[in-house]
Amino acid sequence: MAAKPKVTMNFPSGHDAHGLELPPPDDDAIAHSTRLAEVIAERIESRGGLIGFDEYMRMSLYEPGLGYYSSATPKFGAQGDFVTAPEISPLFGFCIAQQAAAVIEQGCGARVLEFGAGSGKLCAQILSALPGLEAYQILDLSAGLRQRQQALLQRELSAELFHKIEWLSSLPQQFDGIVLANEVLDAMPVHILSKQGKWCECGVAYDGQRFGWHYFAPDAPVIDAIRSIESRLGDFADGYTSEVNLNYLPWFRALAQACKRALVLIIDYGYEQDQYYHPGRKLGTLTCHYQHRVHNNPLVYPGLQDITAFVDFDACADAAEDSGFELSGLVNQAQFLLANGLLEESQRLADESDAMARMTISKQVGTLTLPQEMGEKFKVLAMQKNIALELPAMQRKGAHG
Ligand SMILES: C[S@@+](CC[C@H](N)C(=O)[O-])C[C@H]1O[C@@H](n2cnc3c(N)ncnc32)[C@H](O)[C@@H]1O
């Protein structure tokens, strides 16, 4: 058996080894992160000194009991590391419920399957706006989050609505209804590639003190993915570095198998390929979130920070079509919410509110829709299976959707 690697991570106060200004973790967080670093270092050693970044990201986020999403620390909202749309405003869930109601009227099953339900707020918002739903199923990789979701939903919903929620540990069969994934695909592990004369994959090694980057030759599926993008968009310059996500196809295939009839809404930050792999975006889209600081060094604070990559909506759409879904469209979040009653509902709420609450509502609408906030960076990709739904919200208006 290999000797256990000694792990002494550097946890800088104020600055990390790469000069980033990050708040220092407390002693408990350091102990937690060191335990995960040890497990990752062992894996690296067992693989001969190097693992792909995709494996490092998977372990950092999902290693049982230790990964960022597997542990019990708060992630969403002011006490956490980042804020998502359902945390910003209940108007987000209201608009999705409007869309769900419209397709249920057209014959889609009256149930929701939500992937990666976060704090549970989106579920609470949708069930409150659509109490007639037959069932609301949640499938989350994170056991820690499942407990938080249960606590929040029990607190916020009536017993009758709460009992409509079911936590699944695997995909359902013959699902008929609306599938939601808000900020889930960006949390899937990616491969990082860098063009150094030829394409090299970026792997992670450990030198006894910290994790570091090392190039290696990519496997066939990884090199095929980047070459197919390059053949479509033209040659990338030397030094160009970006990610590919090979999880879309297996994920959509499994989802397609689980669905008898469905509308699927993928909501996330991302680009179509000409923007994702724009020559100017020469370091890719990988982003880390730690206590509301955004930076691009995933190798520090393993297990304490979120690691995410933007969604390649063209690759997603191809994977969905290959899996048997019919695409309904891709629009930006602002357009989707506005077409699903955002302004009407915010006006209704404002009419019932005092001046302070009106200001809050108007700020929330701005955050969800303004181009410099979430309005354009976030997009909605819709697809359907075995049903012909009319989705006016998904009709692109203007060049940018
Ligand atoms: C960035 S959080 C978003 C949470 C929530 N949807 C929100 O908007 O606040 C990503 C979530 O996706 C979950 N997740 C990632 N990959 C998943 C998968 N393949 N199946 C189910 N959940 C997944 C994570 O456990 C985590 O709860």
The ligand as an SDF file (V2000), in Angstrom:
LIG
                    3D

 27 29  0  0  0  0  0  0  0  0999 V2000
  -24.8950   26.2770   -7.9920 C   0  0  0  0  0  0  0  0  0  0  0  0
  -25.9110   25.1680   -7.1080 S   0  0  0  0  0  0  0  0  0  0  0  0
  -27.4930   25.7530   -7.6300 C   0  0  0  0  0  0  0  0  0  0  0  0
  -28.5760   25.5000   -6.6240 C   0  0  0  0  0  0  0  0  0  0  0  0
  -29.9830   25.9640   -6.9730 C   0  0  0  0  0  0  0  0  0  0  0  0
  -30.4720   25.3720   -8.1990 N   0  0  0  0  0  0  0  0  0  0  0  0
  -30.0990   27.4590   -7.0230 C   0  0  0  0  0  0  0  0  0  0  0  0
  -30.3040   27.9990   -8.1070 O   0  0  0  0  0  0  0  0  0  0  0  0
  -29.9650   28.1000   -5.9810 O   0  0  0  0  0  0  0  0  0  0  0  0
  -25.6840   23.6580   -7.9690 C   0  0  0  0  0  0  0  0  0  0  0  0
  -26.4970   22.4960   -7.4250 C   0  0  0  0  0  0  0  0  0  0  0  0
  -26.5330   21.4750   -8.4050 O   0  0  0  0  0  0  0  0  0  0  0  0
  -26.3310   20.2070   -7.7740 C   0  0  0  0  0  0  0  0  0  0  0  0
  -25.8860   19.2880   -8.8340 N   0  0  0  0  0  0  0  0  0  0  0  0
  -24.7890   19.3690   -9.6180 C   0  0  0  0  0  0  0  0  0  0  0  0
  -24.7600   18.3720  -10.5190 N   0  0  0  0  0  0  0  0  0  0  0  0
  -25.9040   17.6680  -10.3270 C   0  0  0  0  0  0  0  0  0  0  0  0
  -26.4840   16.5270  -10.9610 C   0  0  0  0  0  0  0  0  0  0  0  0
  -25.8620   15.9100  -11.9640 N   0  0  0  0  0  0  0  0  0  0  0  0
  -27.6560   16.0670  -10.4950 N   0  0  0  0  0  0  0  0  0  0  0  0
  -28.2890   16.6840   -9.4870 C   0  0  0  0  0  0  0  0  0  0  0  0
  -27.8030   17.7690   -8.8330 N   0  0  0  0  0  0  0  0  0  0  0  0
  -26.6230   18.2370   -9.2580 C   0  0  0  0  0  0  0  0  0  0  0  0
  -25.3600   20.5290   -6.6620 C   0  0  0  0  0  0  0  0  0  0  0  0
  -25.3830   19.5400   -5.6560 O   0  0  0  0  0  0  0  0  0  0  0  0
  -25.9510   21.8530   -6.1640 C   0  0  0  0  0  0  0  0  0  0  0  0
  -27.0230   21.6450   -5.2980 O   0  0  0  0  0  0  0  0  0  0  0  0
  1  2  1  0
  2  3  1  0
  2 10  1  0
  3  4  1  0
  4  5  1  0
  5  6  1  0
  5  7  1  0
  7  8  2  0
  7  9  1  0
 10 11  1  0
 11 12  1  0
 11 26  1  0
 12 13  1  0
 13 14  1  0
 13 24  1  0
 14 15  1  0
 14 23  1  0
 15 16  2  0
 16 17  1  0
 17 18  1  0
 17 23  2  0
 18 19  1  0
 18 20  2  0
 20 21  1  0
 21 22  2  0
 22 23  1  0
 24 25  1  0
 24 26  1  0
 26 27  1  0
M  CHG  2   2   1   9  -1
M  END
$$$$
